[in-house]
């Protein structure tokens, strides 16, 4: 039976890929508007992030949030425990939790959304 893989050997690459795709799941427990386009977000692991969203409010979904009255209507979705706005915009809680590591990449994406609109 040389050359034949065991079941564990055959699925190992898939398991490794799946394991790499996993990320911690956080729930948002609190949100407060602390300035224009800036929120203090509290998480279920007793941490907080103060996030200025200005650099990512672009594209079809997020640009409407530049209307401050709409931005300030942020709520916590009671089912999925993330921030949501009346226009359907939302953000992954893990992205918000790790905002310092994610902000630059998301701002770059926002610039791409503006350069290449979906309806163009």
Phi and psi in degrees as a GROMACS rama.xvg file:
@    title "Ramachandran Plot"
@    xaxis  label "Phi"
@    yaxis  label "Psi"
@TYPE xy
-68.6189  146.425  UNK-2
87.8578  -13.5348  UNK-3
-89.7974  139.702  UNK-4
-95.9355  145.535  UNK-5
-72.723  166.003  UNK-6
-57.8176  -45.0147  UNK-7
-61.376  -39.4887  UNK-8
-68.6948  -37.8961  UNK-9
-67.7871  -36.397  UNK-10
-93.7161  -7.59711  UNK-11
-54.1628  -47.3377  UNK-12
-60.4966  -39.5711  UNK-13
-65.8997  -41.9384  UNK-14
-63.8401  -40.2359  UNK-15
-63.508  -43.7649  UNK-16
-63.2142  -44.749  UNK-17
-61.5134  -42.5251  UNK-18
-62.6245  -35.878  UNK-19
-71.373  -26.0004  UNK-20
-80.051  -20.4703  UNK-21
-67.0746  146.758  UNK-22
-143.618  157.908  UNK-23
-58.5264  148.454  UNK-24
-106.013  124.263  UNK-25
-116.539  151.569  UNK-26
-115.201  137.512  UNK-27
-85.1858  127.951  UNK-28
-105.439  -23.7291  UNK-29
-152.329  153.416  UNK-30
-147.185  139.192  UNK-31
-141.381  136.39  UNK-32
-77.5383  121.575  UNK-33
-116.521  -0.758429  UNK-34
177.698  175.853  UNK-35
-59.5994  120.585  UNK-36
61.5778  20.3956  UNK-37
-124.878  128.419  UNK-38
-123.2  146.581  UNK-39
-101.478  120.274  UNK-40
-114.667  125.653  UNK-41
-104.511  140.048  UNK-42
-113.872  165.677  UNK-43
-70.0594  -8.96555  UNK-44
-100.472  22.6219  UNK-45
66.1623  25.2738  UNK-46
-109.236  164.139  UNK-47
-136.869  153.622  UNK-48
-131.764  136.976  UNK-49
-102.585  119.318  UNK-50
-122.376  125.343  UNK-51
-95.8882  112.55  UNK-52
-86.445  -3.62484  UNK-53
-50.7643  -43.0501  UNK-54
-71.9266  -10.5203  UNK-55
-113.658  2.83931  UNK-56
-86.0302  77.7796  UNK-57
-143.332  168.843  UNK-58
79.0732  173.212  UNK-59
-58.7734  -39.5171  UNK-60
-83.3658  -41.9376  UNK-61
-96.0466  -24.5593  UNK-62
-56.4873  -39.1301  UNK-63
-57.7236  -22.1304  UNK-64
-71.9379  -7.39113  UNK-65
-67.253  -17.8448  UNK-66
-74.8299  107.8  UNK-67
-56.9396  -36.5703  UNK-68
-61.1208  -40.8036  UNK-69
-69.3469  -45.0127  UNK-70
-55.736  -42.9497  UNK-71
-71.5526  -4.80678  UNK-72
-90.3278  19.9713  UNK-73
-59.0159  142.758  UNK-74
-137.409  167.397  UNK-75
-99.3349  123.336  UNK-76
-67.8152  124.019  UNK-77
-70.0249  -19.3105  UNK-78
-87.8991  -48.4106  UNK-79
-104.251  -3.09399  UNK-80
56.7104  46.3904  UNK-81
-128.393  169.961  UNK-82
-77.6745  137.199  UNK-83
-137.697  153.049  UNK-84
-122.202  159.482  UNK-85
-57.9052  -23.7805  UNK-86
-86.2882  3.4554  UNK-87
96.3173  -5.78368  UNK-88
-66.4266  144.189  UNK-89
-155.572  169.883  UNK-90
-136  144.009  UNK-91
-63.9318  127.307  UNK-92
-56.6499  -35.2803  UNK-93
-64.7343  -37.4388  UNK-94
-64.6119  -41.6701  UNK-95
-68.4358  -40.7794  UNK-96
-57.8688  -40.4602  UNK-97
-104.217  35.3284  UNK-98
-50.5129  -45.2848  UNK-99
-56.6439  -33.2352  UNK-100
-82.1404  -22.6421  UNK-101
-103.469  -18.5483  UNK-102
-59.3397  -45.191  UNK-103
-64.0798  -42.7724  UNK-104
-66.3846  -39.8676  UNK-105
-68.9606  -37.431  UNK-106
-63.4646  -38.2803  UNK-107
-63.2087  -42.9082  UNK-108
-61.5403  -40.6194  UNK-109
-61.5271  -39.329  UNK-110
-63.2755  -37.6834  UNK-111
-66.3811  -40.0122  UNK-112
-60.194  -39.9906  UNK-113
-71.6225  -36.4033  UNK-114
-73.1696  -29.1478  UNK-115
-133.319  74.6066  UNK-116
-59.4481  148.589  UNK-117
-63.3774  -32.8419  UNK-118
-90.8437  6.45832  UNK-119
